């Protein structure tokens, strides 16, 4: 196991911890920005270090398509390829079952995708997902799970949960770098507490380095979402990190941290920046609004980021409708905001 997790402090169920990984010692709770193909759009690695980014998430499905995991491996792994000295996490490719469902066919063997690059079929099995991630070389790698939206009901939820448990054993058997990379399992089961409990217990029996709560933030109401997180964190080991996948709204991160979760990822802070929206303590600030055109205040007067120190709302308003620099400045601010939560 290439991971050490030490809880440094607690308040009720919330905890602060130190997560030691092969490439970096991280402090939790932490937010991981999504660098789908080894980059956070519009930001340099130096800027990401400057704002306190500890772990970047890369997407196995997209990296396998381009530039290919074989090339990344040949060039020394993703850390060297993208010149990132801190930690990396790669997802399994399972989320594409939901986001690219019209291109995917799911069977016990794995997931067959129609490549968005050339239209050719691409079979992603649990073994292939792990082999790709072993070549990429991230500090944390994710097991391939059968992902379904929480808004779906009926036997498909149960099928996906039990398949996820069967696939974790195939992932463990395929993992060839356990002393360098940490394989996390993913809890599925929709909004059904019985299925979630079966999945949690099944994964904990495998004694994995860490555990993720998956299949949420897909359209369910907040109370149901938080109830699942509360149930799962209460049943997971105290000495292992807990990762709630696909969560990026500040309120959700605060609530989930209070419930005992440690790690989060989402495209939301950078995606909303590209639409001209800044994250602020009051919620969001839409810089494209005409009222911003003459506003000389910073985005957030209480923020110490480079953008808020140097630029006015009026200047960024001028940029967001005409120049890529606008989304870059907002991405910087939004990620700075997320790192300080």
C-alpha positions as CSV (number, residue, x, y, z in Angstrom):
1,X,0.0,0.0,0.0
2,X,1.5,3.3,-1.2
3,X,-0.6,5.5,1.1
4,X,-0.6,6.7,4.7
5,X,-3.7,8.4,6.2
6,X,-3.4,10.1,9.6
7,X,-6.3,11.9,11.2
8,X,-5.0,15.0,12.9
9,X,-8.2,16.5,14.3
10,X,-11.9,15.9,14.6
11,X,-15.1,17.9,15.3
12,X,-18.1,15.5,15.6
13,X,-17.9,13.5,12.4
14,X,-15.7,16.0,10.5
15,X,-12.0,15.4,10.4
16,X,-8.8,17.0,9.2
17,X,-6.1,14.5,8.1
18,X,-2.8,14.1,6.4
19,X,-2.8,12.0,3.3
20,X,0.7,10.8,2.3
21,X,1.0,9.7,-1.3
22,X,4.0,8.8,-3.4
23,X,4.3,12.2,-5.0
24,X,2.9,14.5,-2.3
25,X,1.7,14.9,1.3
26,X,-1.8,16.3,1.1
27,X,-4.0,17.9,3.8
28,X,-7.7,16.9,3.8
29,X,-10.5,17.8,3.3
30,X,-9.3,18.6,-0.2
31,X,-10.8,19.5,-3.6
32,X,-9.3,18.0,-6.8
33,X,-9.8,20.0,-10.1
34,X,-10.4,17.9,-13.2
35,X,-7.7,17.9,-15.8
36,X,-9.4,15.6,-18.3
37,X,-6.4,15.2,-20.6
38,X,-3.6,16.1,-18.2
39,X,-4.3,19.8,-18.1
40,X,-6.6,22.3,-16.3
41,X,-7.9,24.5,-19.1
42,X,-6.3,27.9,-19.2
43,X,-4.0,27.4,-16.2
44,X,-0.3,26.5,-15.9
45,X,1.0,24.0,-13.4
46,X,2.9,26.8,-11.6
47,X,-0.5,28.6,-11.1
48,X,-2.1,25.5,-9.8
49,X,0.7,25.1,-7.2
50,X,0.4,28.7,-6.3
51,X,-3.3,28.4,-5.4
52,X,-2.6,25.3,-3.4
53,X,-3.8,22.5,-5.6
54,X,-2.6,19.2,-4.1
55,X,-4.1,16.5,-6.5
56,X,-5.2,16.8,-10.1
57,X,-7.7,14.3,-11.6
58,X,-7.1,12.8,-15.0
59,X,-9.6,10.9,-17.1
60,X,-8.6,7.4,-18.1
61,X,-11.1,7.1,-21.0
62,X,-9.9,10.3,-22.7
63,X,-6.2,9.8,-22.0
64,X,-6.4,6.3,-23.4
65,X,-7.9,7.7,-26.6
66,X,-5.4,10.6,-26.9
67,X,-2.4,10.7,-26.5
68,X,-2.8,7.0,-25.4
69,X,-1.6,5.4,-22.2
70,X,1.2,3.6,-24.1
71,X,2.7,6.9,-25.2
72,X,2.4,8.3,-21.7
73,X,4.1,5.3,-20.3
74,X,6.9,5.5,-22.9
75,X,7.5,9.1,-22.0
76,X,7.8,8.4,-18.3
77,X,4.3,8.5,-16.9
78,X,1.7,11.2,-16.6
79,X,3.6,13.1,-13.8
80,X,6.6,13.6,-16.1
81,X,4.6,14.0,-19.3
82,X,2.6,17.0,-17.8
83,X,5.5,18.1,-15.5
84,X,3.3,17.9,-12.4
85,X,5.3,17.3,-9.2
86,X,2.3,16.7,-6.9
87,X,-0.2,13.9,-6.7
88,X,-2.5,12.6,-9.5
89,X,-5.7,10.6,-9.4
90,X,-7.1,8.9,-12.5
91,X,-10.8,7.8,-12.7
92,X,-11.6,4.4,-14.2
93,X,-13.6,5.5,-17.2
94,X,-16.8,4.2,-15.6
95,X,-18.5,7.6,-15.5
96,X,-18.5,7.6,-19.3
97,X,-21.2,4.9,-19.0
98,X,-23.5,7.7,-17.9
99,X,-22.1,10.7,-19.7
100,X,-21.7,8.8,-23.0
101,X,-24.5,6.3,-22.6
102,X,-25.6,6.7,-26.2
103,X,-22.1,5.5,-27.2
104,X,-21.8,2.7,-24.7
105,X,-23.0,-1.0,-24.3
106,X,-22.5,-2.5,-20.8
107,X,-22.1,-6.2,-20.2
108,X,-20.5,-8.4,-17.6
109,X,-17.3,-8.4,-19.7
110,X,-17.0,-4.6,-19.6
111,X,-18.1,-1.5,-21.5
112,X,-18.0,-1.1,-25.2
113,X,-17.7,2.5,-26.3
114,X,-18.0,4.1,-29.7
115,X,-14.9,6.2,-29.9
116,X,-15.8,9.9,-30.3
117,X,-12.5,10.4,-32.1
118,X,-12.9,7.9,-35.0
119,X,-16.2,6.0,-34.3
120,X,-14.5,2.7,-33.7
121,X,-15.6,0.4,-30.9
122,X,-13.4,0.4,-27.8
123,X,-13.9,-2.3,-25.1
124,X,-13.0,-1.2,-21.6
125,X,-12.9,-4.1,-19.1
126,X,-11.9,-3.9,-15.4
127,X,-8.6,-5.4,-16.4
128,X,-8.0,-3.0,-19.2
129,X,-9.0,0.0,-17.1
130,X,-6.4,-1.0,-14.5
131,X,-3.7,-1.7,-17.1
132,X,-4.2,1.7,-18.6
133,X,-4.0,3.4,-15.2
134,X,-0.9,1.4,-14.3
135,X,0.7,2.8,-17.4
136,X,-0.4,6.3,-16.7
137,X,1.1,6.1,-13.2
138,X,-1.2,8.2,-11.0
139,X,-0.9,8.0,-7.2
140,X,-4.5,7.0,-6.8
141,X,-6.4,4.8,-9.4
142,X,-10.0,3.9,-9.4
143,X,-11.7,0.6,-9.9
144,X,-14.0,0.3,-12.9
145,X,-17.6,0.3,-11.6
146,X,-21.0,0.0,-13.2
147,X,-22.4,3.5,-13.0
148,X,-26.1,4.4,-13.2
149,X,-27.8,7.6,-12.4
150,X,-29.5,7.9,-9.0
151,X,-32.7,8.9,-10.7
152,X,-33.0,5.4,-12.2
153,X,-35.0,2.9,-10.1
154,X,-35.7,-0.8,-10.3
155,X,-33.5,-3.9,-10.9
156,X,-30.8,-2.0,-12.9
157,X,-29.6,-0.4,-9.6
158,X,-29.1,-3.8,-7.9
159,X,-27.5,-5.2,-11.0
160,X,-25.0,-2.4,-11.1
161,X,-24.1,-2.7,-7.5
162,X,-23.4,-6.4,-7.6
163,X,-21.5,-6.1,-10.8
164,X,-19.4,-3.4,-9.2
165,X,-18.5,-5.9,-6.4
166,X,-17.6,-8.6,-9.0
167,X,-15.5,-6.1,-11.0
168,X,-13.5,-5.0,-7.9
169,X,-12.0,-8.5,-7.6
170,X,-11.0,-8.4,-11.3
171,X,-9.4,-4.9,-10.7
172,X,-7.5,-6.1,-7.7
173,X,-6.1,-9.1,-9.6
174,X,-5.1,-6.9,-12.6
175,X,-3.3,-4.3,-10.5
176,X,0.4,-4.8,-11.0
177,X,1.7,-1.7,-9.1
178,X,0.2,-1.9,-5.6
179,X,3.4,-0.6,-4.0
180,X,3.3,2.6,-6.1
181,X,-0.4,3.2,-6.8
182,X,-3.4,3.0,-4.6
183,X,-6.5,1.3,-5.9
184,X,-9.8,2.8,-4.5
185,X,-13.1,0.9,-4.7
186,X,-16.3,2.7,-5.5
187,X,-19.6,2.3,-3.5
188,X,-22.7,2.0,-5.7
189,X,-26.3,1.2,-4.9
190,X,-28.2,4.3,-5.9
191,X,-30.4,5.7,-3.2
192,X,-31.2,2.3,-1.7
193,X,-29.7,2.0,1.8
194,X,-29.8,-1.8,1.7
195,X,-27.8,-1.9,-1.5
196,X,-25.4,0.7,-0.3
197,X,-24.8,-1.2,2.9
198,X,-24.1,-4.4,0.9
199,X,-21.6,-2.6,-1.3
200,X,-19.8,-0.9,1.6
201,X,-19.4,-4.1,3.5
202,X,-18.2,-5.9,0.4
203,X,-15.6,-3.3,-0.4
204,X,-14.4,-3.0,3.2
205,X,-13.8,-6.8,3.3
206,X,-11.3,-6.3,0.5
207,X,-9.2,-3.9,2.7
208,X,-8.5,-1.4,0.0
209,X,-6.3,1.7,0.5
210,X,-9.3,4.0,0.2
211,X,-13.0,4.2,-0.7
212,X,-15.1,6.4,-3.0
213,X,-18.8,7.1,-2.8
214,X,-20.0,7.0,-6.4
215,X,-23.3,7.4,-8.3
216,X,-24.3,10.7,-6.7
217,X,-24.7,14.3,-7.9
218,X,-26.8,13.0,-10.8
219,X,-30.1,14.7,-10.2
220,X,-31.3,13.4,-6.9
221,X,-32.5,15.8,-4.2
222,X,-30.0,17.1,-1.6
223,X,-31.5,15.3,1.3
224,X,-31.2,12.0,-0.5
225,X,-27.7,12.8,-1.6
226,X,-26.5,13.8,1.9
227,X,-28.3,10.8,3.5
228,X,-26.3,8.3,1.3
229,X,-23.0,10.1,2.2
230,X,-23.9,10.0,5.9
231,X,-24.7,6.3,5.7
232,X,-21.5,5.4,3.8
233,X,-19.0,7.5,5.8
234,X,-20.4,6.0,9.0
235,X,-19.7,2.5,7.8
236,X,-16.2,3.1,6.3
237,X,-13.0,2.6,8.2
238,X,-11.7,5.5,10.3
239,X,-8.1,5.0,9.0
240,X,-8.8,5.2,5.3
241,X,-9.6,8.2,3.0
242,X,-13.2,8.7,1.9
243,X,-13.8,10.3,-1.5
244,X,-17.2,11.6,-2.7
245,X,-17.0,11.6,-6.5
246,X,-18.3,14.4,-8.8
247,X,-19.0,16.9,-6.0
248,X,-18.0,20.5,-6.6
249,X,-20.7,22.9,-5.1
250,X,-19.2,24.6,-2.0
251,X,-22.3,23.8,0.1
252,X,-22.1,20.1,-0.7
253,X,-18.4,20.0,0.2
254,X,-19.1,21.7,3.5
255,X,-22.0,19.3,4.3
256,X,-20.1,16.2,3.2
257,X,-17.0,17.2,5.2
258,X,-19.2,17.6,8.3
259,X,-20.4,14.0,7.6
260,X,-16.8,12.7,7.6
261,X,-15.8,12.7,3.9
262,X,-12.3,13.8,2.9
263,X,-11.9,14.2,-0.9
264,X,-13.9,15.7,-3.8
265,X,-13.7,16.5,-7.5
266,X,-15.8,18.3,-10.1
267,X,-15.5,20.3,-13.3
268,X,-18.0,22.9,-11.9
269,X,-15.5,25.6,-10.7
270,X,-13.7,25.8,-14.1
271,X,-16.7,25.1,-16.3
272,X,-18.7,27.8,-14.7
273,X,-15.7,30.1,-15.1
274,X,-15.9,29.6,-18.8
275,X,-19.4,30.9,-18.7
276,X,-18.4,34.1,-16.9
277,X,-19.4,33.1,-13.4
278,X,-17.3,33.6,-10.2
279,X,-17.7,31.8,-6.9
280,X,-18.1,34.1,-4.0
281,X,-19.1,33.7,-0.3
282,X,-22.7,34.8,-1.1
283,X,-23.0,32.2,-3.9
284,X,-22.1,33.2,-7.5
285,X,-21.3,36.4,-9.3
286,X,-22.2,36.7,-13.0
287,X,-19.5,38.8,-14.6
288,X,-21.3,39.0,-18.0
289,X,-24.1,41.0,-16.4
290,X,-24.3,44.7,-17.6
291,X,-24.1,45.9,-14.0
292,X,-20.5,44.7,-13.9
293,X,-19.4,47.0,-16.7
294,X,-18.6,49.9,-14.4
295,X,-18.0,48.1,-11.1
296,X,-14.5,48.8,-9.9
297,X,-14.5,46.4,-7.0
298,X,-12.7,43.1,-7.1
299,X,-14.7,39.9,-7.6
300,X,-14.5,39.2,-3.9
301,X,-13.1,42.0,-1.6
302,X,-12.3,39.3,1.1
303,X,-10.3,37.1,-1.4
304,X,-6.5,37.2,-1.5
305,X,-6.1,35.6,-4.9
306,X,-4.0,37.2,-7.6
307,X,-7.1,38.0,-9.6
308,X,-8.9,39.8,-6.8
309,X,-5.8,41.7,-5.9
310,X,-5.1,43.0,-9.4
311,X,-8.3,43.2,-11.5
312,X,-11.7,44.8,-11.2
313,X,-15.1,43.3,-12.0
314,X,-15.4,45.8,-14.9
315,X,-12.2,44.6,-16.5
316,X,-13.1,41.0,-16.2
317,X,-16.6,41.8,-17.6
318,X,-14.9,43.3,-20.6
319,X,-12.9,40.2,-21.1
320,X,-15.4,37.4,-20.5
321,X,-17.4,38.2,-23.6
322,X,-14.5,38.7,-26.0
323,X,-11.2,37.2,-24.7
324,X,-10.1,33.8,-23.4
325,X,-8.2,35.6,-20.7
326,X,-11.5,36.2,-18.9
327,X,-12.2,32.5,-18.4
328,X,-8.6,32.0,-17.4
329,X,-8.8,34.6,-14.7
330,X,-12.1,33.3,-13.4
331,X,-10.8,29.7,-13.4
332,X,-7.9,30.9,-11.3
333,X,-10.2,32.7,-8.8
334,X,-12.7,29.9,-8.6
335,X,-10.1,27.2,-7.9
336,X,-8.4,29.4,-5.4
337,X,-11.8,29.8,-3.7
338,X,-12.3,26.0,-3.7
339,X,-8.9,25.3,-2.3
340,X,-9.6,27.7,0.7
341,X,-12.9,26.1,1.6
